Amino acid sequence: MYFPVLLPNIFSHPFTYQSELKLKAGDYVKVSFGKSLITGVVWNHFEPKSNKKFEIKSITKKIDIEPLKIETIKFLNWFSEYNLVPKGMSLKLHLLRGDVASYLDKEEYEKYNKINKTKKFTLSSEQNKILKELLKKTNKFRVHLLQGTTGSGKTIVYFKTIEEKLKKGLQALILLPEIGLTCEFEKKFNEFFGFSAAVWHSGITSKRKKIIWSGLATGKIKVVIGARSSLFLPFNKIGVLIVDEEHDQSYKQDEGIIYNARDMAIARANFENVPINLVTAVTKFMGTFSKLALAIAISLAL
């Protein structure tokens, strides 16, 4: 059988390989390309057939890891077209230096599952009112803007929405604009939930990235606090996305592959059909948020 395999390079199309293995869209595979053996993903469509006769290379092996979700493939396809980026380079954002992380021993994930003592947080009547609005129609895509002055308790309110998703066995992503914000934020997260979230940014080690990547793919890790690049991680069952300080210009990637992580987070939530909360203390952005959501939704529909 023939399979379209997308490679993490400057290609806008998958390459055709053959294999007797039982493969489906989203499976990670090892294939030969030139003199190298590299990781690719069985993509979701075939290129038009050619009348030319040429030798078709074989897929070397299927990698033992949860397949890439169809929803994520659709998101990466859309990301590529919207941002004028080759599909192979969009895939590269998802992989770990062009590779994946296979299953690891359960001990590697203990840090993210060990429950410690929590601190009790009580919501005010106004916060409870807002929380009820956030929890409406929470089983499908919708965009909410959570706006309030610094210290008004926005973080605790959206922590409550994450808590509801975790009770259902789902995962959550919290995007932060700056790496420097993660330390204090982690402390508040631990006080509320009693366990550690996985922190993802350019400063963490390769070993830690492998643990987080595989933990998300297998559902062993539930929550990620991350910078822009965490948007492309292989969530197994994501249930909600949070974009904190959504007005911050740091969400715009202006080197290499150029994109706005806030906008792309809305798109990924749409493809995953889950809610997303945009959080800000800046009032002037309240009028632009609905236009942004509408623009992204129109683009997705085209």
Secondary structure as UniProt FT lines:
FT   STRAND          2..6
FT   STRAND          15..18
FT   TURN            25..26
FT   STRAND          28..33
FT   TURN            34..35
FT   STRAND          36..42
FT   STRAND          58..62
FT   HELIX           70..82
FT   TURN            83..84
FT   HELIX           87..94
FT   TURN            97..98
FT   HELIX           106..112
FT   HELIX           125..134
FT   TURN            135..139
FT   STRAND          142..147
FT   TURN            150..151
FT   HELIX           154..167
FT   TURN            168..169
FT   STRAND          171..175
FT   HELIX           179..181
FT   HELIX           182..193
FT   STRAND          198..200
FT   TURN            202..203
FT   HELIX           206..218
FT   STRAND          223..226
FT   HELIX           228..232
FT   STRAND          238..243
FT   TURN            244..247
FT   HELIX           249..251
FT   STRAND          252..253
FT   STRAND          259..260
FT   HELIX           261..272
FT   STRAND          275..280
FT   HELIX           283..285
FT   HELIX           286..301
//
